[in-house]
Amino acid sequence: MATKNNESLTSLNVKKNKTEVTIQMLLSKTTEEVELCILSDANMRVIEYCDVSKYAPGDNYTQAKSIFDASWAEQEEKKRLVDRNLYFPVIDIKVQDDMEGFLQVNKTVPGKMSFNGNFIPKNREVKERMYFSASELEHWENAILFDPNNNTIDNFGIRTIIANTGEIQYSFHTLREDWSGEICVYSLEGERKLLAKTRIDCVNKTDESVKDNKVLNSLSWTIKYILKCINEKEDSPTYGGTFLLYDMDARTFLRSDWPWTWGIVATLLLKASKLDHLDIDMTMEELREIANSIADATLEQQIIDPKHQAFGLVRTTNEPGSTWEHGFQNRASTADTLYLVGWTWIPFYKATGDVKYLEASKKAADAAGKLMEQYSGTMIPQAYDLKDDTFYGHMFFETSMGIIGLSRVYMATKEDKYKKILKEFVNRLLVAFKREDGLWDTWIHEDNDSVATCNYFTKSFGYCVEGLLEAHIALPEGGFLEQAEKISELVLEAQFDDGSWAVRWDRSAEEVGKTDKGTALWALLFTRLYKITKNEKYKIAGDKAINWCMDHQYFGEDLMARGGIVGRSWTSGIVYRHWFDMITTYTMGFYGNAIVEGLEGGYNESN
């Protein structure tokens, strides 16, 4: 890892201007070429899948059983105890074609390793020093799987080989203005020898002057944070999308492989581009162009081979560890796809008139209809396993996310076919999950004999209510508004005085943590409920949730995190990194959309 000493050799001249780093050094003629190494301080301690947060109450893993469900706990336990280990080194500079990643291994036994899981060869013999081409590297989070786990990482960084012309003149760009680390130059003549090294240090201070509890200023900072989340590596499989998480402990963005989350922020940017008085350092036309590019990136993830069993669905993953073991995106999700349809493709079709969004939406709706023809009873398979070429034999109650897509396809086309698919989709969910008290159970398996009971997840029930509200808009005769309000009333009773909720509304915040994601989503949903029902208590609840989010935006020393809402709970990293401080991009998307809808409905900062 990059060392923290202050050694600086005068023969190596390094200058940093915002994100541009320039390097100059005179060389003797005793070597034909040199190796320039760039070592980020983010890799001083490479984070691991098995890391346990210092904030976790008790055993970080046994909480899965009590907070989520037993099967999840068993899955996490297997990944923790198996004779392998996952590391996540960081690349926080812009990768150039002449660069390579290098890995220095503390090799104690023969073994195999996989880098990023999405390139061939997937398994390589572990060597003490290993290299990876520029095309194999991802910006921010990368993944190294060691099998067995006896071998560990000594060092990870970027290198480039420079021919000796008498001097080094080299420049590169960092992905963050507050980048810090080491620059080292080695002779490659004979035994590798250090010629010079120097440090780049960047010390920031908390700047409370940027914090202003005014809604447009808060929205501006929300947008500025989201713009930092975009994956700008052009040869990445998820280029143009957004990273899911920012890890405050590791100082890196994580997970660019959840396309449904991209759509929420794309729609927010599109809506925000129509507002006045935003301070985001770009024109509204430029903001619209970025929104369009993110929306287009979501289309790139759709499976469009008509012979494929998952034709019409979107590639994604959310199985813990699967990204790094079995390929970058190893699933195609029914619910995720339809959520994209409702949140992004139909809204962009309406805003731009571009039929590519409508055609993609119809493919997705048709895929849902085909699935329901293939599977009897209440089953709508959660996802398609791309590595095993089969649909999963279970369904999660968050499949209710899909209602918004089918509702909006029907509303956009007014075709009876899509009305029928929507009705069947909603009916299956209600038969499978709805209980007598109006709440929903959690999981159901294909044989319909195994059902996991209600888990009271505040965010997850938000998706149920969102789906029911969309069903009400499309099918007002269906009684879905009453069902949505029944759930919402229970959630409303559990809202804390400060406007937030616990991850599970039946548990204390001390046990499970407060939910930044759920609070932002319910800020949006209560705002929508008020618009539909004109019930003032929903407006008050929505405004309180918006204010909590606003009050918890970060403006500390970490420049990349500024504007984000930091969450700390069992679900901080969703499928890993439990109880670590995280900013979730869709939290920011929900919050920003809640502000926009609140402004349209008369948001009141005094509540």
C-alpha positions in Angstrom: 0.0 0.0 0.0 1.1 3.6 -0.4 3.2 4.6 2.6 2.6 7.6 4.7 6.1 9.0 5.0 7.0 12.4 3.7 10.0 11.3 1.6 10.3 13.5 -1.5 13.2 13.4 -3.9 13.9 16.7 -5.6 14.7 15.1 -8.9 11.0 14.1 -9.2 8.8 17.1 -9.8 5.1 16.5 -9.4 2.4 19.2 -9.7 -1.3 18.8 -9.2 -4.0 21.2 -10.5 -7.4 20.1 -9.4 -7.6 16.7 -11.1 -4.6 17.0 -13.4 -1.2 15.6 -12.3 2.0 16.4 -14.2 5.3 14.6 -13.6 8.7 15.7 -14.7 12.0 14.1 -14.0 15.5 14.1 -15.5 16.9 10.6 -16.2 20.4 9.3 -16.6 21.2 7.3 -19.7 22.0 4.1 -17.7 18.6 2.6 -18.3 16.5 2.1 -21.5 13.1 2.4 -19.8 11.6 3.2 -16.4 8.4 2.1 -14.6 6.2 4.9 -13.3 3.9 3.7 -10.5 0.9 5.5 -9.1 -0.3 4.4 -5.6 -3.5 5.8 -4.2 -4.0 6.2 -0.5 -7.3 4.5 -1.0 -5.4 1.3 -1.1 -3.5 1.7 2.1 -6.0 -0.9 3.4 -7.8 -2.7 0.7 -11.4 -3.5 1.9 -12.6 -7.1 2.0 -16.0 -8.7 1.7 -15.7 -10.1 5.2 -15.0 -6.7 6.8 -17.1 -5.9 9.9 -17.9 -2.3 10.7 -16.9 -0.9 14.0 -20.5 0.4 14.2 -22.1 -3.0 13.9 -24.0 -3.9 17.1 -23.0 -7.4 17.9 -22.1 -10.0 15.2 -22.5 -8.3 11.9 -23.5 -11.6 10.2 -25.9 -13.1 12.6 -28.0 -10.0 12.3 -29.0 -11.1 8.8 -31.1 -13.9 10.3 -32.9 -11.6 12.8 -33.2 -8.6 10.5 -33.8 -10.1 7.1 -34.2 -13.9 6.9 -32.4 -17.1 7.7 -31.6 -18.1 4.2 -29.8 -14.8 3.7 -27.8 -15.4 6.9 -26.8 -18.8 5.7 -25.6 -17.4 2.4 -23.5 -14.7 4.0 -22.0 -17.2 6.5 -20.9 -19.5 3.6 -19.3 -16.6 1.8 -17.5 -15.6 5.1 -16.2 -19.0 6.1 -15.4 -20.5 2.7 -11.6 -20.9 2.0 -11.5 -17.9 -0.3 -11.5 -14.2 0.1 -12.7 -11.1 -1.9 -10.7 -7.9 -1.9 -11.8 -4.6 -3.5 -8.9 -2.4 -4.5 -9.6 1.1 -5.7 -8.7 2.8 -9.0 -9.4 6.5 -8.5 -7.5 7.9 -11.5 -8.7 8.0 -15.0 -7.3 4.9 -16.7 -5.3 5.6 -19.9 -4.5 3.1 -22.7 -0.8 3.0 -21.7 -1.5 2.0 -18.1 -1.6 -1.3 -16.4 -2.9 -2.4 -13.1 -0.3 -4.2 -10.9 -0.8 -6.5 -8.0 1.9 -7.4 -5.5 0.8 -10.6 -3.7 2.0 -12.0 -0.4 2.0 -15.5 -1.8 2.2 -18.3 0.8 0.7 -21.2 -1.1 -0.1 -22.1 -4.7 -3.6 -20.8 -5.7 -5.9 -19.3 -8.2 -7.2 -15.7 -8.5 -9.9 -14.0 -10.5 -9.9 -10.3 -11.3 -13.2 -8.5 -11.7 -14.9 -11.7 -12.7 -15.9 -10.5 -16.1 -12.8 -11.0 -18.2 -11.1 -14.1 -19.7 -9.2 -15.9 -18.2 -11.3 -15.8 -15.1 -8.9 -18.0 -13.1 -5.1 -17.3 -13.2 -2.3 -18.9 -11.3 -1.3 -16.6 -8.4 2.1 -15.0 -8.8 4.0 -12.6 -6.6 3.5 -9.8 -9.1 0.6 -9.7 -11.6 -0.5 -7.3 -14.2 -3.9 -6.3 -15.8 -4.5 -4.4 -19.0 -6.2 -1.1 -19.1 -9.3 -2.7 -20.5 -9.6 -5.1 -17.6 -9.6 -2.3 -15.0 -12.7 -0.6 -13.7 -12.8 2.9 -12.3 -13.3 2.9 -8.5 -14.2 -0.6 -7.2 -12.3 -3.5 -8.6 -12.5 -7.1 -7.2 -9.9 -9.8 -6.6 -10.9 -13.3 -5.5 -8.2 -15.4 -4.0 -8.7 -19.2 -3.8 -7.5 -20.3 -1.3 -7.5 -17.2 1.0 -4.0 -17.8 2.4 -2.6 -15.4 -0.3 -3.2 -11.7 0.4 -2.5 -8.3 -1.2 0.7 -6.5 -0.4 0.2 -3.7 -2.9 -2.1 -2.6 -5.7 -1.7 0.3 -8.1 -1.3 1.6 -11.6 1.9 1.6 -13.7 3.1 2.7 -17.1 6.4 1.9 -18.8 8.2 5.0 -20.2 11.1 4.9 -22.7 14.2 6.8 -21.5 14.6 10.0 -23.7 16.5 11.8 -21.0 13.5 12.9 -19.0 10.0 11.9 -17.9 7.2 14.2 -19.0 3.9 12.5 -18.1 0.4 13.6 -17.0 -2.8 11.9 -15.9 -6.1 12.8 -14.3 -7.4 11.8 -10.9 -11.1 10.9 -10.4 -11.3 13.2 -7.4 -9.9 16.6 -6.7 -8.8 15.6 -3.2 -6.7 12.6 -4.4 -3.6 11.7 -2.3 -1.0 9.0 -2.8 2.5 8.3 -4.0 4.3 8.6 -7.3 7.3 6.3 -7.7 9.8 5.8 -10.5 11.8 2.5 -10.8 14.7 1.5 -13.0 14.1 -1.7 -15.0 17.7 -2.1 -15.9 18.7 -5.4 -14.2 17.2 -5.6 -10.8 14.1 -3.4 -10.3 15.3 -0.4 -8.3 13.6 2.7 -6.9 14.9 5.9 -8.4 12.6 8.4 -6.8 9.3 8.9 -5.1 7.2 11.7 -3.8 3.8 12.2 -2.1 0.7 14.1 -3.1 -1.2 15.1 0.1 -4.6 16.8 0.1 -6.1 18.0 3.3 -9.7 19.2 3.3 -11.7 20.9 6.0 -15.4 20.7 6.7 -17.0 23.6 4.9 -20.3 24.5 6.6 -20.6 27.6 4.5 -21.9 25.4 1.6 -24.7 24.0 3.7 -27.9 26.0 3.4 -31.3 24.6 4.4 -33.1 25.9 1.4 -34.8 23.4 -0.8 -33.3 24.6 -4.1 -29.8 24.7 -2.7 -30.3 21.2 -1.3 -31.5 20.0 -4.7 -28.5 21.6 -6.4 -26.2 19.7 -4.1 -28.1 16.5 -4.7 -27.6 16.9 -8.4 -23.9 17.8 -8.0 -23.4 14.6 -5.9 -25.2 12.4 -8.5 -23.1 13.8 -11.3 -20.0 12.5 -9.5 -21.5 9.0 -9.5 -21.4 8.5 -13.3 -19.2 5.7 -14.7 -17.1 7.5 -17.3 -14.8 4.6 -18.3 -15.8 4.1 -21.9 -14.9 0.4 -22.2 -16.7 -0.6 -19.0 -19.7 -2.9 -19.4 -21.7 -0.3 -17.5 -20.3 2.8 -19.1 -22.7 5.8 -18.8 -24.6 4.4 -15.8 -24.1 5.4 -12.2 -22.4 3.8 -9.3 -24.8 2.5 -6.6 -22.8 3.4 -3.4 -20.2 5.7 -2.1 -18.3 4.1 0.8 -17.1 6.7 3.3 -14.7 4.3 5.0 -13.0 3.1 1.8 -13.4 6.5 0.0 -14.6 4.9 -3.2 -17.7 4.3 -5.3 -19.1 0.8 -5.4 -21.3 -1.3 -7.7 -22.0 0.1 -11.2 -24.1 -2.9 -12.1 -27.6 -2.0 -10.9 -29.2 -0.3 -14.0 -32.6 0.2 -12.4 -31.0 2.8 -10.1 -29.6 4.7 -13.0 -33.1 5.4 -14.3 -34.2 7.1 -11.1 -31.4 9.7 -11.3 -31.8 10.1 -15.1 -35.4 11.1 -14.6 -34.5 13.4 -11.7 -31.9 15.2 -13.9 -34.5 15.5 -16.7 -37.1 17.1 -14.4 -34.5 19.3 -12.7 -33.4 20.7 -16.1 -36.8 22.4 -16.3 -36.3 24.3 -13.0 -34.9 27.8 -12.5 -32.3 28.9 -9.9 -30.3 25.7 -9.6 -26.6 26.2 -8.9 -24.9 23.2 -10.5 -22.1 24.7 -12.6 -23.6 23.8 -15.9 -26.5 24.9 -18.2 -29.9 23.2 -18.1 -29.3 22.0 -21.7 -26.1 20.3 -20.5 -28.0 18.7 -17.7 -30.6 17.4 -20.1 -27.9 15.9 -22.3 -26.5 14.0 -19.3 -29.9 12.8 -18.4 -30.4 11.5 -21.9 -27.1 9.8 -21.9 -27.8 7.9 -18.7 -31.3 6.9 -20.0 -29.6 5.6 -23.2 -27.1 3.7 -21.0 -30.0 1.8 -19.4 -31.2 0.7 -22.9 -27.8 -0.8 -23.6 -28.5 -3.3 -20.7 -31.6 -4.8 -22.3 -31.4 -8.3 -23.8 -32.6 -7.8 -27.4 -31.9 -11.2 -28.9 -35.4 -12.5 -29.6 -34.1 -16.1 -29.2 -33.0 -15.5 -25.7 -35.2 -16.8 -22.9 -34.8 -13.5 -21.1 -35.6 -11.4 -24.2 -36.8 -7.9 -23.1 -35.3 -8.0 -19.6 -32.3 -6.0 -18.4 -29.0 -7.4 -17.2 -28.2 -6.7 -13.6 -27.0 -8.4 -10.4 -27.6 -8.0 -6.7 -26.6 -11.4 -5.3 -23.8 -10.8 -2.8 -20.4 -11.8 -4.2 -21.8 -12.9 -7.6 -20.5 -10.0 -9.5 -16.9 -11.0 -8.8 -17.2 -14.7 -9.1 -19.5 -15.5 -12.0 -19.4 -12.5 -14.3 -20.0 -8.8 -14.1 -23.7 -9.1 -14.6 -25.1 -12.6 -14.1 -28.8 -12.0 -13.9 -31.7 -10.4 -15.8 -34.3 -9.1 -13.5 -38.1 -9.0 -14.2 -38.8 -6.4 -11.5 -35.8 -4.2 -12.1 -36.6 -4.1 -15.8 -40.2 -3.0 -15.3 -39.1 -0.4 -12.7 -36.8 1.1 -15.4 -39.8 1.1 -17.8 -41.9 3.1 -15.4 -39.3 5.4 -13.9 -37.3 6.1 -17.1 -38.3 4.7 -20.5 -41.9 5.8 -20.6 -41.1 9.3 -19.0 -38.3 9.8 -21.6 -40.6 8.6 -24.4 -43.1 11.2 -23.3 -40.5 13.9 -22.9 -38.5 13.3 -26.1 -41.0 11.5 -28.4 -38.2 9.0 -29.2 -40.0 5.7 -29.9 -36.9 3.6 -28.9 -38.0 4.1 -25.3 -41.5 3.0 -26.1 -40.3 -0.1 -28.0 -38.0 -1.1 -25.2 -40.9 -0.7 -22.8 -43.2 -2.9 -24.8 -40.5 -5.6 -25.1 -40.3 -5.6 -21.3 -44.0 -5.7 -20.8 -44.4 -8.5 -23.3 -41.6 -10.4 -21.4 -43.7 -10.2 -18.2 -46.8 -11.4 -20.0 -44.9 -14.3 -21.5 -43.6 -15.3 -18.1 -47.0 -15.4 -16.6 -48.1 -17.6 -19.5 -45.3 -20.0 -18.8 -45.7 -20.2 -15.0 -49.0 -21.1 -13.4 -50.4 -20.0 -10.1 -49.0 -16.9 -8.6 -45.4 -17.3 -9.7 -43.6 -14.4 -11.5 -39.9 -15.5 -11.5 -37.7 -12.9 -9.7 -34.9 -13.1 -12.3 -33.2 -15.1 -15.0 -29.9 -16.7 -14.1 -27.6 -15.9 -17.0 -24.9 -18.3 -15.9 -27.2 -21.3 -15.5 -29.7 -20.3 -18.2 -32.8 -20.7 -16.1 -35.4 -18.6 -14.3 -35.2 -18.5 -10.5 -37.9 -20.5 -8.8 -38.9 -17.9 -6.3 -40.5 -14.4 -6.1 -39.8 -11.6 -3.7 -42.5 -9.1 -2.6 -40.4 -6.3 -4.0 -41.5 -7.6 -7.4 -44.2 -5.0 -6.8 -41.6 -2.6 -8.2 -42.7 -3.9 -11.6 -46.2 -2.6 -11.4 -45.1 1.0 -12.3 -43.7 -0.2 -15.6 -46.8 -2.1 -16.7 -49.1 0.6 -15.5 -47.2 3.3 -17.5 -47.0 1.1 -20.7 -50.7 0.6 -20.6 -51.3 4.3 -19.9 -49.0 5.3 -22.8 -50.5 2.8 -25.3 -54.0 2.2 -24.1 -53.7 -1.3 -25.6 -56.0 -3.9 -24.0 -53.1 -6.4 -24.1 -51.1 -4.4 -21.6 -54.1 -3.7 -19.5 -54.6 -7.5 -19.2 -50.9 -8.1 -18.4 -51.1 -5.3 -15.7 -54.2 -6.8 -14.1 -52.7 -10.3 -14.0 -49.4 -9.1 -12.6 -51.0 -7.2 -9.7 -53.5 -10.0 -9.0 -50.7 -12.6 -8.7 -48.8 -10.4 -6.3 -51.8 -9.8 -4.1 -52.7 -13.5 -4.0 -49.1 -14.5 -3.3 -48.3 -11.9 -0.6 -51.2 -9.9 0.8 -52.3 -10.8 4.3 -55.5 -10.1 6.2 -54.0 -7.2 8.0 -53.2 -5.5 4.6 -49.4 -6.1 4.9 -47.5 -8.5 2.6 -45.4 -11.5 3.2 -41.8 -11.6 1.9 -40.9 -14.6 -0.3 -42.7 -17.3 -2.1 -41.2 -20.3 -3.9 -42.4 -22.1 -7.0 -44.1 -24.9 -5.2 -46.1 -22.2 -3.3 -45.5 -24.3 -0.1 -42.7 -22.2 1.3 -43.6 -18.6 2.3 -41.5 -16.2 4.3 -43.5 -14.0 6.6 -43.7 -10.2 6.7 -40.4 -8.5 7.4 -41.6 -5.0 8.0 -38.9 -3.4 5.8 -39.8 0.2 5.5 -38.2 0.7 2.1 -39.5 -2.5 0.7 -43.1 -1.7 1.6 -42.5 1.6 -0.1 -42.2 -0.3 -3.4 -45.5 -2.1 -2.6 -47.3 1.2 -2.0 -45.7 2.8 -5.1 -46.9 -0.1 -7.2 -50.4 0.1 -5.7 -50.6 3.8 -6.4 -49.6 3.3 -10.0 -52.2 0.5 -10.3 -54.8 2.9 -8.9 -53.9 5.5 -11.5 -54.2 3.0 -14.4 -57.2 1.0 -12.9 -59.0 3.3 -10.5 -61.8 0.8 -10.1 -59.5 -1.8 -8.5 -59.5 -0.6 -4.9 -55.7 -0.2 -4.9 -55.7 3.2 -3.3 -57.4 1.9 -0.2 -54.8 -0.9 0.0 -52.0 1.6 -0.4 -53.3 3.8 2.3 -53.7 0.8 4.7 -50.0 0.1 4.5 -49.1 3.8 4.5 -51.0 4.4 7.8 -48.9 1.8 9.5 -45.7 3.3 8.1 -46.9 6.8 9.1 -47.4 5.6 12.7 -43.8 4.5 12.9 -42.3 7.7 11.6 -39.9 9.3 14.2 -40.4 12.8 15.3 -37.4 13.9 13.3 -39.0 12.6 10.0 -37.1 9.4 9.6 -37.8 5.7 9.9 -36.0 2.6 11.2 -34.9 0.0 8.6 -37.7 -2.2 9.9 -40.5 -0.2 11.4 -41.2 -2.9 14.0 -37.7 -2.6 15.4 -35.7 0.1 17.1 -33.2 2.3 15.2 -30.6 1.1 17.7 -31.0 -2.5 16.6 -31.4 -2.1 12.8 -30.4 1.5 12.1 -32.3 4.4 10.5 -33.1 4.0 6.8 -31.9 6.8 4.6 -33.2 4.9 1.5 -36.6 4.3 3.0 -37.0 7.8 4.4 -36.2 9.3 1.0 -38.6 6.9 -0.8 -41.4 7.6 1.7 -40.7 11.4 1.4 -41.7 10.9 -2.3 -44.6 8.5 -1.6 -46.3 10.7 1.0 -45.9 13.6 -1.3 -47.7 11.6 -4.0 -50.3 10.4 -1.6 -51.1 14.0 -0.7 -51.5 14.9 -4.3 -53.9 12.0 -4.8 -55.9 12.2 -1.6 -55.4 15.9 -0.5 -55.1 14.5 3.0 -52.9 17.0 4.9 -51.3 14.4 7.2 -49.6 12.9 4.2 -48.2 16.2 3.2 -46.9 16.8 6.7 -45.2 13.4 6.8 -43.6 13.9 3.4 -42.3 17.3 4.3 -40.8 16.0 7.6 -39.1 13.2 5.7 -37.7 15.8 3.1 -36.4 17.9 5.9 -34.7 15.0 7.6 -32.9 14.2 4.3 -32.0 17.8 3.9 -30.6 18.0 7.4 -28.5 14.9 6.9 -26.7 15.9 3.7 -23.0 15.6 4.1 -20.7 18.7 3.8 -17.6 17.3 5.5 -14.0 16.9 4.5 -14.6 14.3 1.8 -15.2 16.3 -1.4 -16.7 13.4 -3.3 -19.3 12.8 -0.7 -20.5 16.4 -0.4 -24.2 16.7 -1.0 -24.9 13.0 -0.3 -27.1 11.6 2.5 -25.0 9.2 4.6 -26.7 6.1 5.9 -25.5 3.7 8.6 -27.5 0.5 9.2 -27.6 -3.2 8.5 -28.7 -2.3 4.9 -26.0 0.4 4.4 -24.4 -1.5 1.5 -27.6 -3.5 0.7 -25.9 -6.8 0.0 -22.6 -6.3 1.8 -20.7 -3.6 3.8 -23.3 -3.8 6.5 -23.2 -0.9 9.0 -20.5 1.0 7.1 -21.3 4.7 6.4 -22.6 4.7 2.8 -24.3 7.1 0.4 -26.8 5.3 -1.9 -27.4 6.9 -5.3 -31.0 5.9 -5.4 -31.5 7.5 -2.0 -30.4 10.7 -3.7 -32.7 10.0 -6.6 -35.7 9.5 -4.5 -34.9 12.5 -2.4 -34.4 14.7 -5.4 -37.6 13.5 -7.0 -39.4 14.1 -3.7 -38.2 17.7 -3.7 -39.4 18.3 -7.3 -42.8 16.8 -6.6 -43.0 18.7 -3.3 -42.2 22.0 -5.1 -45.0 21.2 -7.5 -47.4 20.4 -4.7 -46.4 23.3 -2.4 -43.6 22.0 -0.2 -43.5 23.7 3.2 -40.1 23.9 4.9 -41.7 24.8 8.3 -43.2 21.3 8.8 
